[in-house]
Amino acid sequence: RLTLITLQRELSSSPEAVAATLRKMVQDRAHSDNVRAELQNFLALAESIPISRKLLAVRELLQRFPGKFLIFTEYRQTQDAIMRRLEEWGIPAVTFNGGLDIQQKEQAVAAFRSEGRHAARVMVSTESGAEGRNLQFCHQLINYDLPWNPMRVEQRIGRLHRLGQEHDVTIFNLSCNETIEAHVIELLARKIRMFELVIGELDMILGNLEGNKSFEDLLREAWEASSSEGDLLNRLNALGDVLVKARREYERVRESNALLDVALDL
């Protein structure tokens, strides 16, 4: 199940990411010849995709909106694929990931921060770029793929949406149709209305989930227990109802606290 979940996430990210895992599975002698043959077919399909639709969406966004962009992905293979295309399109970009040393990370941030002909317009970062970096000189963020943990999405946004930010932060969420990722967008954007929240409020809402289980746990359980696409949709709709209830409870508590603050001020 862990491998299947990994493939689900990589499939939403890029053909390159899912192909990397499939190659390892094909080489695993623990699988039978029939299983390896089927995996090889899936690998050939992933390798046959010339360019991801998400990459085309990135190009469209860069053409339409001026200024710097921070692009987040979960996978190094996806990061490499994005960087190759940006280079082909003549768009100056830098990478940021956990494989860089301190000096390389500082150089990447400096190139992204700088202006002028040799400045990087785009930073393509893995999750390591969501930790402790202040990038408020940029105000446009692309979530190339979405973690199943919404707190990590909030950490990404927090790199830009912080003190010193002089612009509205614009967030573009990319998702592939008929994948778990598309359902994550639905739950975060329409049920929790995450992108309307102030940084820190999401934690308060998710703390009100039933059974003290995390959003990621509930999402994984829904996927693992479903017997069909219809069953999965029903389970995710039920999860959506839980999230709506949690948001309403948080808003009720927030309003009560506001009234109490007013009464104490009097």
N, C-alpha and C positions, 0 to 999 in steps of 0.2 A: 504493500500500500504506500509506503514511503516513497518508493521509486515511481509509482504511478502519479503521486501528488507532485513530485519533482518534475516529471514530464509534463503534467498539466500546466505548471507554472512556466516552464521553459517554452512550451508550445505557444503560450500567450506572448512571450517576449520576442523570440526571433527564431527563424529556421536554424541559424547557426548554433544557438544555445541548445535546442533540442537535439540537433545532430551530434553534438559533442557527447551527450549522454548515451544516445543510441549507438555510437561507435564503441563506447566502452562495453555496452551490453552485448553487442555482436561479438566482441572479442572474448567475452566471458565463457569459458569452457563448461561452466556449470549448467548452462542452458542446453536443451536438446537441439538437435539439428533443425527440427521443424520450427521451433521457437526462434532460433537464430536466423532462419530463412525469412520468417515473417518480419523480424526486427530489421533485417537487411532491406526489405521492401520499404519499410517506413523510413529508413535512413536515406534510401535512394530518392524517395519523395521529398524529404526535407532538403536534400542537396540539389534537387532540380529547380527549386524556387529561385529565380534570378535576382529578385529584389523584393523585400518585404513591403507590404502596403504601408506599414508604419513609417518606413524610411521615406516613402513618397510624401506622407503626411508631414513629416519633419521638414522636408524641402519646401512644401507649400507654406508652412508656417513661417519659415525663415524668409521666404520671398514676400510674404504679405505683411509681416510685422518687423519694423526696423529695431535695432538695438540688440543687446546681448541676451543669450539664452542659456539657462542651466538645464541640462538634460540628465535625468536620473534613470538608471537601469539597475536591475539586481545582478546581472550576469556579465562577466568579463567578455565572453564570446559576443554578446550583443553590443557591448561597448566597442569592441574591435570592429564589428561590422558597421556601426554608425560612423566611427572615425574614418574608415576606408572610404565611405560614400562622401563624407564631408570633404575629404581631401580631393576626391574626383571632381566635386562640384566647385572646388576653389574657395571653400569657406574655412577661414582660419579657426582652428579648434585645438583644445588641449584636453588631456585625460586626467582624471583624478581617481585613484583607487588605492587599496591597501597595500599593493605591491611596490608603491613608491616610497622612497625614504623621505625623511623630514625635509631635506634640502629640495628634493624634486617636487614635493608637495607645495612648498613655498614658492618655487619658481612657477608652478602651474597656476597658482592663485594670482601671482603677480602678473603673469601674462594675460590672464582673464580680466584682471582689474584695469590694466593699462589701456590707454587709448592710442589711436594712430594707426599707421599702415600695418605695422607688425603685431598689433594686438590680436588676441584671440577673441573672436566674437562668440564662440560657443565653448562651454565646458561640459564634457560628457563624464559623468561621475557615477561610480557605484555607491553602495550604501555608506562607505567610509567617508564620503563627502558630506553626509548628513550629520556628522558628529563634530560639533564644536567649531565649525567654520562660519565666519561672518561674511556673507556675500551680498549684503544689501545694496551694493552698487549695481546689482542686476535686479530686474523686477519681472522677468518672464521665465516661467518654469514649465518644462515638459515632463510629465510622468510617463516615460516611454513604456514602462510596465509598472504594475501596481503590486506591492506586497500584500499578502493576506492579512497582515497586521496593520491596521489603520494608524497606530501610533507612529509607525515608521514613516507613513505618508506625512503626518504632521511634522515630524522631525525634518523632513525634506523642505516643507514649506517654511519652517522656522529659520532656515538658512537665509532666506530673503526677507521674510515678513518679520522684521525686528527693528529695534531702535536705530534710527539713522536712515530708514527707508523713506525716500521722498516721493515715491510713486505708488499707485495701486498695484498690488502684485497680481499678475495674470497667470492663471494655472491652466494648462492644457493637459487633459488626461486622455491617453490613447488606449484603446481596447479593441480586441478582435471579437467580432460577432460569434455567438454560440460558444463562448468559452467561460470558464469560471471568472476570468478577469472582467468580463462584461457584467456579470452578476455583482461583482465587488463594487464596480462603479455605481450600479443601481442602488445598492445598499448604502454606500457612503454618501452619494450625492443626493438621492431622493428620499431616503428614509431618515438617516441621521442629519442630512443637510450639512455635511461636514465642512464644506467650503464656505459656509456662512458663519462658522464659529470663530471665536477668538482663540488664539493659541492657549492651550491648557484646558479648555472646556471639554474637549473630546474625552479626556481622561475621566472627567467627572461623569460623563454620560455612560461610558463603557463600564464604569464602576457599578452601575445600577443594573447590569445584566443579570438574568436569572441564574441561580446556581453557582455564582462566582466563577463562571467560565469566561474565558476571553473570547472576543469576536473571532479570532483565528481558530480557536478550539471548536466553536459552534459551526463555523463555516466548514471546517474539515469534517466534522461529524455528519453534517448534512450531505456532503459529497460522498463520504464513505458508505453511508446507510442507504443512499438512493439506489433504486433498482432500474430506473429509466430516466430519460430527460424530463418527462412529465413529473415523476416523483421528486426529482431534484428541484424542479421549479416550485412545487408545492412546499417543500421543506425550506427553501430559501424565502418564499413568501411568508412562511411562519416566522422565520428569523427576522425578516423585515418588520413584522408586527412587534416583535420583542424590542427591536431597536427604536421604533416609534414610541413605544411605551416608556422606554428608558429616557428618551429625550424629553418627553412630556413631564416625567417625574423630576428630571433635572431642572426644567424650566419652572416647575411649581416651587421647588426648593429655592431657586434663585430669586423668584418673586417674593417669597416669604422673607428671605434674608434682606432684600431691598426694603421691604416694609419695616422690618425690625431696625435696620440702620436709620431710617427716617424717624422712627419713634424714639430711638436712643438719642438722636441729635436734638430732638425737641426737649 
